[in-house]
């Protein structure tokens, strides 16, 4: 392989079959018209030995390769094999002249055979890339031109008046039209020239067979997969031609010589085998597309587990048969291609870097075995999967950022609310409550100094109202942010509430301990909300149990009541449940509610206490 090709660059633009070119319909119309004309003329050529079968063959020589070539070019516009197939079909159009008895046209049609056989061998050697990259391929084609095509044209100048076409079905019933191009009478070396043409064709075909076999044996997995269908079918054509020409030689030297091509099974075998290459190429392309579809389904299923870029490369290497495959994406800083580790993505020996761009800003690069370029459907599949993984990663990153922002926002709101609760509790305790106590003291002092019994009674009444206001203020401050919670933790705060609760409540502390103030406030108010919901909805004659416990880095609570219960699927979240979920989610916690009608309700919550909020969410 030339060094210049070992580390080349390619570009793959979306799915190539998405749009055709303006000349394709014109070529298709020419193919259809040429096939119809070839069939109509040949089927009426009574001077031919097999006009019916030959009409089908000539129509197929035009319509078959052009139709397959158009499909190849439509699906793989960067591949030259489609153009070679179209060229073969167009060159086959003059071959229809061999079905016309007028000597000048008949002989001109016979000349077309000189180009058709070398072009057939070119198709076989150019599959699947459409190129003749190496010296062996070019040498074989040069041998076909120098050893067969040029001598064939010279041979026509010395052919006898009764020209015999060389293809297996091209014989005449009786005497073929004479050769008007013959410029001298049949020379003595004419029989030897016929043997030379046959021997040259056999050598060219044998060389082509050996080259194709060596390609398959020494191929990398991607290239072997590309050759797997088209190459064996094309080999059938080459082997059939070798057998046919060899029998011609044997018939000439060891059996009764014939002036027509061999009749019998070889005649029909070679006739049928001539059409095999382009249909083999069609089956190969369809198989490649089907295989790419299977790979796409398999990899998409595996990619649903959100693999990393390195894991995704491993997933693609197996079905593509390329252990050195690497993926790369645009660097936001340099604009170049970088790999999974952030290093510069560059092809190595026998590799190619192919760029795939779906839309502006959506691009991926694949470093792959250079032979994988002959199977672009798989490259497109790998690129689509990589772009899908990139989009998923971007969406997941955006989702995590949004979730982190939401968590931070929730945390800030909850923390701000708790700070305001503590501030308000302190303001009530140190401000309004102290002033009310001072009022009580002044009233008591005024009561002692007065001798007016009526005024004394009024002062006692006002003092009682002030004492009631102090009690109410203490309860209010306790509900806003109890001092027991701040000083003794969640268990102490809940126990201080039990005394004033309207239903029996049992607080069970199983080694809960102390946590950060934010965590303690979260669990306290969530448990309190669950108790208040139970009092409101579970019935009056209920018992409530609150369980606090620590499991490693997680603080947990559970509030269970033995009330009427409810159907969780039929219930909608109320403001209380939404508040509990928001509080817990702000600290990376979670809430779970289970209830059975007639058996009570359990509200469970968990909050991480040893990791940050963002880490708890991600």
N, C-alpha and C positions, 0 to 999 in steps of 0.2 A: 504494500500500500504506500503510495507516495506520502512523504512527510507533510507536504502541504495540506493533505487531507486528514491527517491524523488529529489535528486540533483545530478544526474549522468551525465556523459559526453558521447557524441556520436561523430561520425565522418562520414561525408557523402562525398564520393569522386565522384565528377562529376555525370554524368547521369549513373546509374548503368546498364542500358540496353546496354551499348556501346560494351560490350565484353562478350562472353559466356565462359563456362568452358569446359574442354576436355571431361568430362564424360556425358554431356548433350546429345550429339548425340547418344552415346551408349545406354543410358536409353531410348531415343526416339525410337531407332531401336528395343530394347527389347519390348517396349510397342506395337509397330505395329505388330511385329512377334507374340507376345502373344495373341493379339486381333484376328489376322487372324486364329491362331490355335484354340483358344477358339470357335470362330464362326464355323469353319469347323467341329470340333468334335461334338459340341452341336447340330448343325442343322441336323446331321445324327443320333442322339441318339433317335431312335424310341421308346425306352422304357420310355422316359420322357413324361410328360403330355403336355408340351408346348415347344417342341424343337426349333421352329422358334423364338418365342419371348424370350425364355431363351438364345438362341445364341446371340441375339442382346444385352441382358442385360449383359451377361458375357463379351462380347467384350467391352461394354461400361465401365464395372467395371475396366477394365485394361487401355484402351486407354483414357477414359475421365479424371480420376484423374491424370494420369501421364502427359497427355498433358497440362491440366490446371496447374499442379504443376510445369512443366518446364517453362511455361510462367511466373508464379508467381516468380519462382526463378530467371529467367532471368531479370525481371523488378525490383524485390526487393530481391537481393541476401542476404541481412542481415535479412530477414524475414523467419522464420522457417515453415510457413504454406506451402510453396511450397514443402519442403522436406517431410512434413507429407502427402501431397497429393500423392507424388511419392511413399512413403512407402505404402499407401493404395492400389495404383494400383499394386505394386509388390506383396503384400500379396494376392491380388485377383487372381493372376495367378494360384496358386494351386487349386483354386475353380473350375477350368475347369475339374479337375479329377472327379468331381461329374457327369460329362456327360459320363463317361466310365462305362460300366456295370460290369466290373470285380470287385468283392466285395472289395478287398483290396484298390484299387484306388478310388472306389466310396465312401467308408467310409472315406478315407483320405481327399477327397474333401469336404465331409460334415463337417469334423473337421475345415476346413478353416472358416466356418461360425462363429465359436466361437471367432475368432479374428476380423472379419470384422465389427460386430455390435459395439463392444467397440471402435474400431478405428474410426468408423463413428461419434460416440458421441464425441470423442476426437477432430475431425476436427471441429465440431460445436462449442465446448467450446474454442478452440484455435484461432478461427477467431476473429479479423484479424491479430493479432500479431504473431500467431504460437506458443505461449507460454501458459502454464498453471501456471499463476503467483500466484493465490490465493489458500487458503485452500479449499474453496467450490468446485472449479474445480477439484482439485486433489481428493477430497473425492468422488465426483461423478464417476470419472474414476476408483478409487479403488473399489467403490461399484459395478461397471459394471464387473470388473475383478473377484472380490470375489463372487459376487452374481449371475453372469451369466456365465462368461467364464470358470472358474475352475469347477463349478458344471456341466456345459455342457459337458466338457471333461470326468468327472467322470460318468456322466449320460450315455455317450456312452458305457461305460464298462458294463452297466446293461441293455442296450436297447434290445428290442426283436429282433429276427432274421430279421424281416422286418423293417429295419431302415427307419424312415420318416424324410427327410430334413425339416428344419424349415422355410426357406425363401418361399415367397408366390408363386413363379412360379416353385419351385423345386420338385414338386410332380411327382410321376410315374404314368403311365397309369394303371398298374395293381399292381403287387407285386414288390417292390424295391429289389435290391440285399441285401442279408443278411449281417449282421454285423459280420465280422470275429474277431473284437476286443472285443466282449462281452465275459467276463470271467466267468459269472455265469448267470443262468436263471433269467428271469424277476422276481424281488422281489416284495413283496406286496406294498412297498412304491413307486414303479415306477410311478403310476399316480400322487401321491402327488408331486414327484420331477418335473414332467412336469409343474404342477401348480406353483411350487416355481420359476422355471425359468421364466415363463411368468410374475408372480407378480414382480420378481426382475427387469425384463426389464422395466415393466411399471413404477415402482418407480424411476428407473434411468432416464427414459425419462421425467417423470414429473418434477423431480428435475432439469434436464437440461433446460427444458422450463422455469421454474420459474427463474432460474439463468440468462438466456439470457434476459428475460423480465426486471428483476431488473437492469441488466447492462444498458439497453437502457433507463430506466426511470431515473436512477441516473447518467447518463453519462454527461460529459462535451460536449459542442458543437462539438469539433473535433472528439471525440470518437463516438458520436451519428451519425455524418456524415459517419464515417467509418463503422458503423454497419448497416446503413440505408437500404442497399440492400441485402447484404449477409446473415445477421442474420434472417430477416423475411422468406427468402426462405428456410434457414436451418430449421426454426421452422416448416415449412410445413411438412418436413420429420419426425421430432420428433412427431408431433401431429398425422400424419398418422399412425406411428408405434404404438402410444398409443391406437388409435382407433382400429387398427387391432388386437393387443394383447388382448385388453379388450373384443372384440367380440369373440375372441377365448375362453376366460373364460366364457362369457355368453353362448356361444354355448355348452360349456362343462356341465354347471350346469342347464341351463333352457331350452335347446332345444335338438333336436335329436343329440347325439354326432356324430362327424365325425372323421375319422382316417386320413383324408387329411386336408391340410390347407383350409381355407374358400374359396369358389368360389364366383364369382360375383364381384360387384364393388370394395369392399375392397381389394380383391386380386390384382386387376390391379392398384388401387390407390397406395398401398404401393410399388408395383413394380416400378411404375413411380417415386414415391417420393424418392426412394433410390438414384437416380442419381441427385436430385436437389441440394444438398450442393455444389458440386464442380462447377457446372455451375452457381450457385448463386455467388460463390466466383469470378468466371471469370467476370461476369457482374459487380460485385462490383469494381474489379480492373480497368476494362475499364471505368466505370463511374468516378472513382477517377482520372484517367488520363484525361478524357474529362473535368472534373471540374477544374483540375489544368490548362488545356489549356485556359479555359474561364477566370480563375483568372489572368493568365499571360497576356492575351489580355487586360483585364480591367485595371490591375495595370500598364502595360506598357503605356497605353493611359494616365492614370493619372500622371505617372511619367514623361511624356513629359514636364510637367510644372516645372521641376527641383525642386522638393520639398526638404526641409531639411531632415536630418536624422530622426528627431523627427516626421515630417509629414509623411515620408515614413513608419515609424513604424505604425502610425495610419492607413495608407492606407492598410497595410498588415493585421492588426488585424481584420478588419471587415470580409473579405472573409475567413480568416483562422479560425475565431471564437475563437481567443485567445486574450483576452484583456490584458494579461500580456506579450505579445511578445515584445522582445527587440532585437535590432541589435547591433553588435559590430565589430570593425575592429582592426587590429594589431596596437599597439602603436609603433611608430618609435623609441621611447627611451627605453622602457622596454621590448618590444616584446610581451607583454601580450595583452589580449582583453580589449578594452575600449568601453564604450557606447557613446551616443550622447553628453553627458556632459563631457566626458573625464574621468569619473569614472571607476573603475574596474568592468568589466562585470562578474557577477556570478549568477548561478541559485538559485532560492529560493525554498521554499517547493513546492512539486508536479511540479517541473520544471526540464528541462534538457537543457544542453548547447550542441548544435550540431555544429560541425565545418564543413564548406564546402570549399573545395579547388579545384579550377578549374585548376590552373597552379601555379608553384612556384611564389610567390609574389602576387597572386590573391586569397585571402582567406577572408571569412566572418564567423562570429559566430552568432548563433541565440539561444536566450534563449526562450524556448517555453513550453507550457503545455506538460507534459510527454506523454499524450495520442496522441499528434500530431505526435509522432514518428511512429505511425501506419499508417500514411498517408504521406509517404516520398515524393510523387510527389509534394505536396503543399510546403513542406520544400525546395525542389529543386527549385520550382518556386520563393519562397521568397528569397532564396539565390542568384539566378540568377538576380532578380530585384535589390537586394542590391548591388551586384557586378557591375551591369550596372550603378546604381546610383553613385557608387564609381568611376567608370571609367569616367563617365560624369563629376563628380566633379573635378577629377584630370585634365581632358582635359580642363574644364572651367577655372580651376585655372592656368593651363599652358597658356591658351589663354589670360587670363587677365594679367598674367606676361609678355607675349610677347607683348600684347597691351600696357601695362604700359612702357615696355622697348622701344617700338616703339615711344610712345608718348614722353617719356623723351628724346629719341634721336632726334625726330623732334624738340622738344622745345629747346634742346641745339643747334641744327643747326640754328634754326630761331633766337634764342637769340644771338648766335655768329655772325650771319650775320648782325643783327641789331646793335650789338656793333661795328662791323667793319664798318658799314655804318656811325654810329655816329663818330667813330674815324676818318674815312676818311674825313667826312664832316668837322670836326674840324681841321684836318691836312691841308685840302685845304684852310680853312678860315684863320687859324692862321699861316700857313706856306707859301704855294705857293702864295695865294692871297696877303698876306702882303708883300712878296718879290716883287711881281709885282707892288704893290702900291709904294714900295720904289723905284723901277726902274722908275715909272712914275715921282715921285718927283725929282729924279736925272736928268731925261731928261728935266723936266721943268726948273730946276736950270741951266742946261747947255744951254738951249735955251735962257734964259735971259742974260747969260754972253757972248754969241757969237755975233759977228757983221757980220759974214759971212752968207749972205742971203741963199746961197745954202745949207750950213750946217744946218741953222735954219729950212729950209723946210724939210730936211731929219729927223731932230730931231722931228719936228711936226708929220711927218709920222710915225716915230717909236713910239711916244707917243700915237698916235691914235691906232696903233696896240696893244700897251700894254693895253689901255683902253678896246679895244674889247676883249682881252684875259681875262681881269678881269671880264667883263660881262659874257663871256662864262664860266669862272670858277665858277662864282656865280650861274649860271643856273645849271651847273653840280652838284655843292654842294647841291643846292636846291633839285635836283632830287634824289640824293643819300639819303639824310635825311634832309628835310627842317627844318630850324630853327623854322618856324611857328608851325610845328607839335610839336616840343619839348617844345615850350614856350606857345602855345595857345591851343593845343589839336587837335583832328581829324578835327573838323569843321574849325578851322583857317587854318590848313594845306591844306585842300581841297579848301578852298576859295582862298588861295594864288595860287593854280594851275589853277583856273577858268580863270584868266586873260590871261593866255598864251595858253589856250586850243583851238583847232581848231574848236570846235562846241560849241553852247550855252549850258551852264551847270548851273543848279540851285541847290544849297545846302540848304536843309531844316533840321534844327536842332530842334528836338522835345524833348528838355530836356536831351540831351545825357550826358553832363557833362564831367568830367575828369575820366580817368581810369589809370591802371598801364601802364607804358611805353610800355611793351610788347603787351598789348591788343590794345593800340592806334596805334602802328606801324602795327599790324596785320590788323586792320580794314582799316587803311589809304591805305596801299599798295594793299589790296584786292579790295577796291573801285576804286583805281586808275587803277588797272589791268582790272576791269570790264569796266571802261570808255574807256580805250585804245582798248579793244576788240570791243566795240560798234563803235568807230571811224573807226576801221579797217574793220568791217564786216557789219555794219548796214546801211551804206550809208552816203553820205556827208551832205544831208539836213535833219539832225535829231536834236532832242532836247533830252537832258539827264537830269534826275532828280535824285539827291542823297538825300536819307532820312536817318537821324540818329535818333535813339531813344533808350531809356532805358526801359526795362520791368523787374522790380524787380532786380534779380541778373544777368540778361542777357543783354548784349549790342548787339544791332541789327543795321544792315544797309541794304539798298535796293538801287540798281542802276537800273533805268528803262529808256529805250530808246524807241522811237516811230518809229524805223527803220523797215527793211524788215522782221525781225524775221527769224526763222528756225525751222526745225522739230527736236526736241530733240532726238527722237529715231534714226534718221539717222545721227546724228552728233557724232563725236568722241571727246573725251577730248583732247584739245590741251595743249601745255606747260603752257599757262596762267591759264587754269582751274585747271590743276594739281598743279600748284604753289599755287593757292588760297586754294584748298582743303588741301594741306599739311600745309599751314600756320594756317588755322583754326583748323585742327585736332591736331596740336601741342599744342594748348591751350584748347582742349576739345570742340572746336566749330564744326559747321556744315555749309555746303553750299547747296543751292537749286537754281536751274535754271528752269525757266518756259518761254516758248516762243511759239508764234503762228505765222505761216507765214503770213506776211502782217500786223501784229498788234504789233510787237515789242517784246522786250525781257526784262525780269526782273531777276536780280541776287540778291539773298538774302543770308545774312550770319548772324550767331549768335555766340557769344562767352560768356561763363560764366565769370563773373568778381568777384564773391564772394566766389567761392570754388576753391580748388586746381585742378590741371590738372588731377591727378589720380582719385580723387573723381568724377570729371566731366565725366570721361570715364567709371567708374565702377558703 
